[in-house]
Amino acid sequence: MHVSTVLFLTPTLFLSLSLSLSLSLSLSLSLNSIQGPLLAWETYVNIAKARLVNQQLLYCRVGIGYHLQVLSNGTVGGVHEPTEHSLLMVFAMKRGVVGIRGIKSGMYLCMSQEGIAHGAFSSDCLFKESLEENHYTTFSSLSHPGIYLALSHKGEAKRGTSVGRLQPCTHFLPRRAP
Ligand SMILES: *[C@@H]1O[C@H](CO)[C@@H](O)[C@H](O)[C@H]1NC(C)=O
């Protein structure tokens, strides 16, 4: 893979690509003898994606540092030490556009027009994922441009209309779940 290609990848795509590369290496060792060339590259990628979306954490660097969580009553916030509610599925819909779903609650993370983050059973809550210069990732609402996902110093959801991508409260780091 060319270095220039890597630079254009968003974090989620990059994670899934690098994961699929390493996964395909180990898979080809075990499966090649059975199915040979019939097992398409696409299959490797899909398996890797399924693994990837299983669980991950989104760490926000604001305050003492919080992991984003979606509670079962739809409340979105942060927790310092990860809990089962901070296990998230971050899936890429296309390059730079992701959905975020709490695994325990089954709810998608949505952003209202007023900038209130909440969980809902609607899959059309999408975010534009941007890799910032400091290597942190920001998530802005796809349907409400300029509204950012953010946590306060106390780890509560912060109104997305009053923050910007240069503020630490909007800076997230994808992490593998323990
Ligand atoms: C949601 O649940 C959390 C934790 O149980 C609780 O602190 C919070 O008040 C609840 N929010 C609503 C809107 O019910």
The ligand as an SDF file (V2000), in Angstrom:
LIG
                    3D

 14 14  0  0  0  0  0  0  0  0999 V2000
  -30.4810    7.5300   32.8200 C   0  0  0  0  0  0  0  0  0  0  0  0
  -29.8190    6.6110   33.6590 O   0  0  0  0  0  0  0  0  0  0  0  0
  -28.7870    7.1780   34.4380 C   0  0  0  0  0  0  0  0  0  0  0  0
  -28.0810    6.0500   35.1720 C   0  0  0  0  0  0  0  0  0  0  0  0
  -28.9480    5.0980   35.6610 O   0  0  0  0  0  0  0  0  0  0  0  0
  -29.3860    8.2120   35.3930 C   0  0  0  0  0  0  0  0  0  0  0  0
  -28.3620    8.8030   36.1650 O   0  0  0  0  0  0  0  0  0  0  0  0
  -30.0880    9.2860   34.5700 C   0  0  0  0  0  0  0  0  0  0  0  0
  -30.7170   10.2050   35.4140 O   0  0  0  0  0  0  0  0  0  0  0  0
  -31.1000    8.6630   33.6400 C   0  0  0  0  0  0  0  0  0  0  0  0
  -31.6330    9.6960   32.7520 N   0  0  0  0  0  0  0  0  0  0  0  0
  -32.9030    9.7760   32.4290 C   0  0  0  0  0  0  0  0  0  0  0  0
  -33.2730   10.8690   31.4840 C   0  0  0  0  0  0  0  0  0  0  0  0
  -33.7500    8.9860   32.8470 O   0  0  0  0  0  0  0  0  0  0  0  0
  1  2  1  0
  1 10  1  0
  2  3  1  0
  3  4  1  0
  3  6  1  0
  4  5  1  0
  6  7  1  0
  6  8  1  0
  8  9  1  0
  8 10  1  0
 10 11  1  0
 11 12  1  0
 12 13  1  0
 12 14  2  0
M  END
$$$$
